[in-house]
Amino acid sequence: MRLRVEFTTEPFDLDEVPRHALVAREVVEAADLDAVDVGPFGNTAEGGTTAVLGAVDALLRRALDAGATRISLQVNVIGEGEK
């Protein structure tokens, strides 16, 4: 099964990237995912079930430890050819 996760971390800071956002980016970029798109107001990552769920676990734990006060995420099952 393939999954797509979309997530944001808060609080936002328009002047500089918060530490929790940098940590979240590091987690998804280091994970064994097929596609990662990191943006200022939302991020997506795709991959197999084990890789995505492992990345979500690490992202939640590490971003909260780095000062996130809210993490919004959505996980969707996607088809093999769907991007």
N, C-alpha and C positions, 0 to 999 in steps of 0.2 A: 504494500500500500504506500502511496505517496501522500505527503502532507505539505500544506503551506501554512506557515505561521506569520501573522501580522502583529506587530507590537509597537508600543510607545512607552517611554518611561517619563516620569514627571518627578519633580517640578521642572518646567521649562525655564531656560535662561537664554534670551535672544542675544546677549552680549558675548557669552562664551559657552562652549559645550560643557555641560555638567559632567562630573566624574562618572555618575551612574550611566550616562549615555555612552561614554567612551568604553566603559566596562561591558555594556551590552553589545556594542559593536565588536569588541575583541572576542567575546564568546561566540557569536554567530560566524565571525570570519575564521575562527580556529576550528569550528565544528566541521564534520565530514558531511557538508551539505552541497547540493547540486547548484543552487542559485541563491545568492544573497544580494539584496538591494537595500542599502542604508541611506536614509534621507533625513532631513532636519525635523520632519513632523511625523514620520512613520517609517517602518522598516518591514521587509518581508524576507523570508527564507523558505526554501523548499528542499525536500529530500525524503529519504525513506523514514518509516515510522520510528525506528530506533534512534536514528541520528537527530530527527527533529525533536522528539520527546526528551532526549538527553540534553540537547541544546536549550530547550525551554526550562528544564530543571536547573541547569547551571545559570542561565540568564536570570531567572527569578532570584535565586540565592545570592548571586554575586552583585546584581544591580541593587537589591535591597541593602546588602552590606555596604555598598558604595554610596548610599544616601538617597536612593529612590524612595519616594513616599507613595507612589502609585504606579502600577504597571498594568496597562491594558493590553490584552492579547486575544487573538482569535485564531483558532486552528481549524482548517478545512481539509477534507479529503479531496484530492484532485486526481484526475485521470492521468495515465502514463504520458500522454502526449500534450497535456494541458500546461500552458506556461502563463 
